[in-house]
Amino acid sequence: MKKKTIVFRFFLFFVFFILLFLVVSEVLKDKRIVQEYDASAKVKGFYEEKEDTLDFVFVGSSQLYADIAPAVLFSEYGITSYDFCANEQPLWISYYYIKEALKHQKPKAIVLDVFTVYGAEYEEEGVNHINIDDLPWSMNKVQAIRNGVPKDLQYSFFLTLTKYHDTWNTLDESKIESSFYHKRNVYRGYSPFTVRHAYGETAPDEVVMQTEREPVPDRARLWLDQIVELTKEEGVDLILIKTPNGNADRQKLYNSVSDYAKEKDIPFVNMNTVFDGEAHINVLQAEKVSKYIGGYLAAHYKITDKRKDAAFADWAEDSAYFYRKKAKCELISTDDLEAYTDFLSQQDYVTMVAVKSGDTASENTLISQEQKDCLAALGLYPDYTMNGSWCYLALVRNGNEPVLQFQTQTEQTESYELPYEEGCLITNTAAKASEKEFAGLPHSFTLQSSLQEDGLHASFLMGEDNYCLDQDGINFFVYDPLLSEIVEFTAFAPGETEVLH
């Protein structure tokens, strides 16, 4: 009896140890969940999609998830899709991503980006971890490790604690939560890059005119063959694509892919010869690319439009996030003050504005009439008749509704009524937005004017951080309450309508 008790206790200890080991391994495993390179959120988000609801599954590297926005395909064509991708994904791992996708979805086609067709050898260890770590355990994952990772490194994929044992010092609440709670990815695997970039109207001539061919490496061709066979066996179409990266040298490889596609009788949509691009294009260019591939898919497949289907209401709701990112990219790409304020007046941002007169009292050399008209578009009317240096601050909601505003000057002798109903004048002070106006936002917003030895200074505080450039002229700080992120902060010099910073 005593022996049985010992065995039972040992068994309980063993089970407890295994469970503890698994929990610790999962918690310490690197989580890629922030900003654009959030591979963990993308991969795990795929499994939150309802089974057999996706029309198309896109597979490939970051050059795909930066270029194809499922929100655009849904908004324009009623197509449901997902970017099931990870950084620099080699074709021998794409193969297992496709197998994984087909376990949960019955798409009309797998759309494979061929950026990594250059692959001749194993990818570096870090890239492999990014691609494999977040896949759920199954024989499919085991095979991905065995075929995609050098033998001497495979142990760290099976026992991830050997790789991530020292990550405890970077743990935070979000990483712990993401270990056990996975949520729907509102971008469906897409990464919105909101950066300024001027793209050409078409692909660069050196890309379009490239006729040379570079052979596809044997290892890459072998796995392309395997992918073709897999999709045939599964009864699903395969479409090869190349998103635009503007690389004329790599176009030699894509020319060989074109030959391969003809040989295998499968379509190849080479957008590298259609659009200007780079490794990761911004949201504005991604919208064009997404419309293009969406048009191709809509023309070649019979698709049920799901935009008015109540079962896909979350798709319509989530698409708004893409278009907010598009708006952000449009704003930061705008240099003209009139276009800038006109755009702001149509958005429901939190906008903080500071108008500083500088050292001279001559309004003709300071805030121009054109600048005054632009401020009026936001419902803002500073008292331009003040003598000496002055500073006007306002906080605007819903485009052109000031909810807090005041004006100060270096030599305050009397109060001024500003020409709007709720206007007020407060000297050298700080005013905080009311809780009522900003219920539900994760930050407090404070406008502050302070008189220092070198003159008046303006501050835009979000929490305790100041985002005001504090330049003479017009200063802006813009925050998106839906995205819960800063859009930008910038300034226009006195009398100027071109952005200063």
C-alpha positions in Angstrom: 0.0 0.0 0.0 2.8 2.3 0.9 4.6 1.5 -2.3 1.4 2.4 -4.3 1.2 5.7 -2.5 4.8 6.5 -3.4 4.2 5.7 -7.0 1.0 7.7 -7.1 2.8 10.7 -5.5 5.6 10.4 -8.0 3.1 10.3 -10.8 1.4 13.4 -9.5 4.8 15.2 -9.2 5.7 14.1 -12.7 2.5 15.4 -14.2 2.8 18.7 -12.2 6.4 19.1 -13.4 5.4 18.5 -17.1 2.6 21.0 -16.8 4.8 23.6 -15.1 7.5 23.0 -17.8 5.0 23.6 -20.6 3.5 26.7 -19.0 6.9 28.2 -18.3 8.1 27.4 -21.8 5.0 29.0 -23.3 5.3 32.1 -21.1 9.0 32.7 -21.8 8.7 32.0 -25.5 9.3 35.1 -27.5 6.0 36.9 -28.4 6.0 39.0 -31.6 2.8 41.0 -30.9 3.6 44.7 -31.4 3.7 47.1 -34.3 4.0 45.9 -37.9 6.2 42.8 -37.4 3.7 41.1 -35.1 4.1 37.6 -36.6 2.7 35.9 -33.4 -0.5 37.8 -33.6 -0.9 37.1 -37.3 -0.3 33.4 -37.1 -2.4 32.8 -33.9 -5.1 35.1 -35.3 -5.6 32.7 -38.2 -6.9 30.0 -35.9 -9.5 32.5 -34.5 -11.2 32.6 -37.9 -14.3 30.5 -38.2 -13.6 27.3 -40.1 -14.4 27.2 -43.8 -15.2 31.0 -44.1 -12.2 32.2 -46.1 -12.4 32.5 -49.9 -8.6 32.8 -50.3 -5.6 32.2 -48.1 -2.4 34.2 -48.9 0.9 32.6 -47.9 4.4 34.0 -48.0 6.8 36.4 -46.4 6.5 39.9 -45.0 6.5 41.3 -48.6 3.0 39.7 -48.8 1.6 40.8 -45.5 2.8 44.4 -46.1 1.1 44.5 -49.5 -2.2 42.6 -49.5 -4.9 44.0 -47.2 -7.9 41.6 -46.7 -9.9 44.6 -45.5 -9.7 46.1 -49.1 -10.7 42.8 -50.7 -13.7 42.6 -48.4 -14.7 46.3 -48.8 -14.3 46.3 -52.5 -15.4 42.8 -53.5 -17.0 41.1 -50.5 -14.0 38.6 -50.5 -12.9 37.0 -47.3 -9.1 36.3 -47.0 -6.2 36.0 -44.6 -2.5 36.8 -44.9 -1.1 33.6 -43.3 2.5 34.7 -43.4 5.7 35.3 -41.5 9.0 37.1 -42.1 11.2 35.8 -44.9 9.2 32.6 -45.0 11.1 30.1 -47.2 9.1 27.9 -49.5 9.8 24.7 -47.5 8.0 26.3 -44.6 5.3 27.8 -46.8 4.5 24.2 -47.7 3.6 23.4 -44.1 1.7 26.7 -43.7 -0.5 25.6 -46.7 -1.1 22.2 -45.1 -2.0 24.0 -41.8 -4.4 26.3 -43.6 -6.1 23.5 -45.4 -6.8 21.8 -42.1 -9.1 24.7 -41.1 -10.3 26.3 -44.3 -11.6 25.3 -47.8 -10.5 28.3 -49.9 -11.1 28.6 -53.6 -7.3 29.1 -54.0 -4.0 29.3 -52.1 -2.3 32.5 -53.2 1.5 32.1 -52.8 4.0 35.0 -53.0 7.3 33.9 -54.5 9.6 36.4 -52.9 11.7 33.7 -51.3 12.1 31.7 -54.4 15.8 32.7 -54.1 16.2 30.2 -51.3 19.0 27.7 -51.8 19.9 26.9 -48.2 18.2 26.8 -44.7 17.2 30.2 -43.4 19.0 31.5 -40.3 17.8 30.3 -36.9 15.9 33.5 -35.9 13.8 33.5 -39.1 12.9 29.8 -38.6 11.8 30.5 -35.0 9.6 33.4 -36.2 8.0 31.1 -38.7 7.6 27.9 -36.7 7.2 28.9 -33.0 3.6 30.1 -33.2 2.3 27.1 -35.1 0.3 24.8 -32.8 1.8 21.4 -32.0 0.9 18.7 -34.5 2.7 16.3 -36.8 2.6 19.1 -39.4 4.8 21.3 -37.1 7.1 18.4 -36.3 7.6 17.9 -40.1 8.2 21.6 -40.6 11.0 21.5 -38.0 12.5 18.3 -39.4 12.5 19.6 -43.0 13.0 23.3 -42.4 15.7 23.5 -39.7 19.3 22.1 -39.7 19.5 19.0 -37.5 21.9 20.5 -35.0 19.4 23.3 -34.2 16.2 21.3 -34.1 16.3 20.8 -30.3 15.5 24.5 -29.6 12.3 24.2 -31.6 11.1 21.1 -29.7 12.4 22.4 -26.3 11.9 26.2 -26.7 13.0 26.8 -23.1 16.6 26.2 -24.3 16.2 29.2 -26.6 14.1 31.5 -24.5 15.2 30.7 -20.9 16.6 34.2 -20.4 13.6 36.2 -21.7 12.0 36.6 -18.2 13.4 40.1 -17.8 11.4 41.3 -20.8 8.1 39.8 -19.7 5.1 42.1 -19.4 1.4 41.7 -19.0 0.7 41.7 -22.7 3.2 38.8 -23.3 1.8 36.7 -20.5 -1.8 37.3 -21.7 -0.9 36.4 -25.3 0.5 33.1 -24.1 -2.9 31.8 -23.2 -5.5 34.1 -24.8 -5.6 34.6 -28.5 -7.9 37.0 -30.2 -9.1 37.8 -33.7 -6.6 39.7 -35.8 -8.6 42.7 -37.1 -6.2 43.2 -40.0 -6.4 39.5 -41.0 -2.6 39.1 -41.0 -1.9 42.4 -42.9 0.6 44.9 -41.5 -0.2 48.6 -42.2 3.0 50.5 -42.8 2.1 54.2 -42.3 5.2 55.9 -43.7 5.6 58.7 -46.2 6.8 57.5 -49.6 6.3 58.8 -53.1 5.7 55.9 -55.5 5.7 56.2 -59.2 2.5 55.7 -61.2 3.9 52.5 -62.7 6.7 50.0 -62.1 10.2 51.3 -62.8 11.4 50.9 -66.4 14.4 48.8 -65.3 12.0 46.3 -63.8 9.5 46.2 -66.7 12.3 46.0 -69.3 14.2 43.2 -67.4 14.3 40.2 -69.7 17.2 38.2 -68.2 16.5 35.0 -66.3 18.1 33.6 -63.2 17.5 29.9 -62.5 15.4 29.1 -59.5 17.7 27.3 -57.0 17.2 23.5 -56.8 15.9 23.5 -53.2 13.3 26.2 -53.9 12.2 24.5 -57.1 11.8 21.2 -55.2 9.5 22.8 -52.7 7.6 24.6 -55.4 7.0 21.2 -57.0 5.8 19.9 -53.6 3.4 22.8 -53.2 2.0 22.3 -56.6 1.4 18.6 -55.9 -0.1 19.3 -52.4 -2.7 21.7 -53.8 -3.6 19.2 -56.6 -4.0 16.5 -54.0 -6.2 18.7 -51.8 -8.3 19.9 -54.8 -7.5 23.5 -54.3 -6.3 26.0 -56.9 -2.8 27.5 -56.6 -2.0 31.1 -57.7 1.5 32.4 -57.7 2.0 36.1 -57.3 4.8 38.6 -56.7 4.0 41.8 -54.9 5.9 44.9 -56.1 9.3 45.4 -54.6 10.9 47.5 -57.3 13.9 45.1 -57.5 15.1 44.7 -61.1 17.7 42.2 -60.2 15.2 39.9 -58.5 13.0 40.3 -61.5 15.3 37.8 -63.2 14.1 35.2 -60.8 10.5 36.1 -61.3 11.0 35.7 -65.0 12.0 32.2 -64.3 9.0 31.7 -62.1 6.8 32.9 -65.0 8.4 30.1 -67.2 7.8 27.6 -64.4 4.1 28.6 -64.0 3.6 28.2 -67.8 5.2 24.8 -67.6 2.9 23.7 -64.7 -0.1 25.4 -66.2 -0.8 27.6 -63.1 -1.4 31.4 -63.1 1.4 33.8 -62.1 0.3 37.4 -61.3 3.5 39.4 -61.4 2.7 42.8 -59.9 6.4 43.7 -59.7 6.0 44.8 -63.4 2.8 46.7 -62.7 3.3 48.8 -59.6 6.2 50.8 -58.1 7.2 49.3 -54.8 9.8 48.4 -52.1 10.3 45.7 -49.6 7.3 46.9 -47.5 5.0 49.4 -49.2 2.9 51.8 -47.3 -0.9 51.6 -46.7 -1.7 53.9 -49.7 0.2 51.8 -52.2 -1.1 48.6 -50.5 -4.6 49.6 -51.2 -3.8 49.9 -54.9 -2.1 46.5 -55.0 -5.0 44.9 -53.0 -7.6 46.3 -55.4 -5.6 44.9 -58.3 -5.3 41.4 -56.9 -8.9 41.6 -55.7 -10.1 42.4 -59.2 -8.2 39.5 -60.6 -9.7 37.1 -58.1 -13.2 38.5 -58.6 -12.8 38.1 -62.4 -11.6 34.5 -62.2 -13.7 33.0 -59.4 -17.4 33.0 -58.6 -17.6 34.7 -55.2 -20.5 35.3 -52.9 -20.5 38.9 -51.8 -20.5 38.9 -48.0 -20.6 42.6 -47.4 -24.3 42.5 -46.5 -24.2 39.1 -44.8 -24.9 39.5 -41.1 -22.6 36.5 -40.4 -19.7 38.6 -41.6 -20.5 41.8 -39.7 -17.2 41.6 -37.8 -15.4 41.9 -41.2 -17.1 45.2 -41.9 -16.3 46.4 -38.4 -12.7 45.3 -38.6 -12.2 46.9 -42.0 -12.5 50.3 -40.4 -9.1 49.8 -38.8 -7.4 49.6 -42.2 -9.1 52.8 -43.4 -8.1 54.6 -40.2 -4.5 53.6 -40.9 -5.0 54.8 -44.5 -6.2 58.1 -43.1 -3.2 58.4 -40.8 -0.9 57.8 -43.8 -2.7 60.4 -45.9 -2.3 63.0 -43.1 1.4 62.4 -42.5 1.9 62.6 -46.2 0.2 66.0 -46.4 2.5 69.1 -46.4 0.0 71.8 -47.3 -1.8 73.5 -44.4 -5.1 74.0 -46.2 -5.2 70.3 -47.2 -4.1 69.4 -43.7 -6.8 71.3 -41.8 -9.5 70.3 -44.4 -8.6 66.6 -43.8 -8.6 67.1 -40.0 -12.0 68.7 -40.1 -13.5 65.5 -41.6 -12.0 63.1 -39.0 -13.0 62.3 -35.4 -9.5 62.7 -34.0 -8.4 64.3 -30.8 -6.5 67.3 -32.1 -4.5 69.7 -30.0 -3.6 73.1 -31.5 -1.2 75.8 -30.3 -0.9 79.1 -32.2 2.1 81.2 -31.1 2.6 84.8 -32.3 6.3 85.0 -31.8 8.1 88.2 -30.6 6.6 90.8 -32.9 3.1 92.3 -32.6 2.6 92.9 -36.4 0.0 90.4 -37.5 0.9 91.0 -41.1 4.3 89.3 -40.6 2.9 86.5 -38.4 -0.3 84.5 -38.8 -1.4 85.1 -42.4 -5.0 85.3 -43.5 -4.6 82.0 -45.3 -3.5 80.4 -42.0 -6.5 82.1 -40.2 -8.9 80.6 -42.7 -7.3 77.1 -42.2 -7.8 77.5 -38.4 -11.4 78.6 -38.9 -12.0 75.3 -40.8 -11.4 73.6 -37.4 -13.7 76.0 -35.6 -10.7 78.0 -34.1 -10.7 81.8 -33.9 -7.8 83.1 -31.8 -7.8 86.8 -30.9 -5.3 88.1 -33.4 -5.5 91.7 -32.1 -3.6 91.0 -28.9 -0.5 93.1 -28.5 2.9 91.5 -27.7 3.5 87.8 -27.7 0.6 85.5 -27.2 -0.2 81.8 -27.2 -3.6 80.3 -28.1 -4.4 76.7 -27.3 -7.4 74.5 -28.2 -8.5 70.9 -28.1 -10.8 69.8 -30.9 -13.1 66.8 -31.3 -15.1 65.5 -34.3 -13.2 67.6 -36.8 -14.2 71.1 -35.9 -15.7 71.1 -32.4 -13.5 72.9 -29.8 -14.1 71.4 -26.4 -11.4 73.3 -24.6 -9.5 76.5 -25.5 -7.8 79.5 -24.0 -5.3 82.3 -24.9 -2.5 83.8 -22.9 0.1 86.6 -23.4 3.3 87.7 -21.8 1.9 91.0 -20.5 -1.7 90.2 -19.5 -3.7 93.3 -18.5 -7.2 92.4 -19.2 -9.5 89.5 -20.2 -10.7 88.9 -23.8 -13.9 87.2 -24.8 -13.0 84.8 -27.7 -15.7 84.8 -30.5 -17.4 81.5 -29.6 -19.9 80.6 -27.0 -17.7 78.5 -24.7 -14.5 80.5 -25.1 -12.5 81.5 -22.1 -9.2 83.3 -21.4 -6.8 81.8 -18.9 -3.4 83.3 -18.2 -0.3 81.1 -17.9 -2.1 77.9 -16.9 -3.0 74.4 -17.8 -6.4 73.1 -18.7 -7.4 69.4 -18.7 -10.1 67.9 -20.9 -13.2 66.9 -19.1 -13.8 63.2 -18.3 -17.1 63.5 -20.0 -15.6 64.5 -23.4 -13.0 61.7 -23.3 -14.7 58.8 -21.6 -13.2 55.5 -22.6 -9.9 56.9 -23.9 -6.7 55.4 -22.3 -5.0 58.8 -21.9 -5.6 62.2 -20.3 -5.0 65.2 -22.5 -3.7 68.6 -21.2 -3.1 71.9 -22.9 -0.5 74.0 -21.1 0.9 77.5 -21.6 3.8 78.6 -19.4 5.7 81.9 -19.2 9.5 81.3 -18.9 12.5 83.6 -19.1 12.7 83.3 -22.9 9.0 83.8 -23.4 5.7 81.8 -23.7 5.9 78.0 -24.2 3.1 75.6 -25.2 2.7 72.0 -24.2 0.5 69.2 -25.4 0.4 66.6 -22.7 -0.9 63.1 -23.3 -0.5 61.5 -19.8 2.8 63.0 -18.7 4.5 63.2 -22.1 4.7 66.4 -24.0 4.2 66.3 -27.8 4.2 69.9 -28.7 7.0 71.1 -31.0 6.5 74.6 -29.4 7.3 76.5 -32.6 6.2 80.0 -33.5 3.2 79.6 -35.9 0.8 76.7 -35.7 1.5 73.5 -33.8 -0.6 70.3 -34.1 -0.9 67.1 -32.2 -3.3 64.4 -33.6 -4.5 61.3 -31.8 -6.7 58.6 -33.2 -9.1 57.3 -30.5 -10.1 54.2 -32.5 -6.6 53.0 -33.1 -5.5 54.3 -29.6 -2.3 55.8 -31.1 -0.7 59.1 -32.1 -1.2 60.0 -35.7 1.5 62.7 -35.7 2.6 66.0 -34.3 3.9 68.8 -36.6 4.2 72.5 -37.0 3.7 75.3 -39.6 5.9 78.5 -39.4 4.2 81.9 -39.2 2.7 82.9 -42.5 3.7 79.6 -44.1 1.4 77.0 -45.5 4.1 74.3 -46.0 4.9 72.0 -43.1 7.9 73.0 -41.0 8.4 69.8 -39.1 
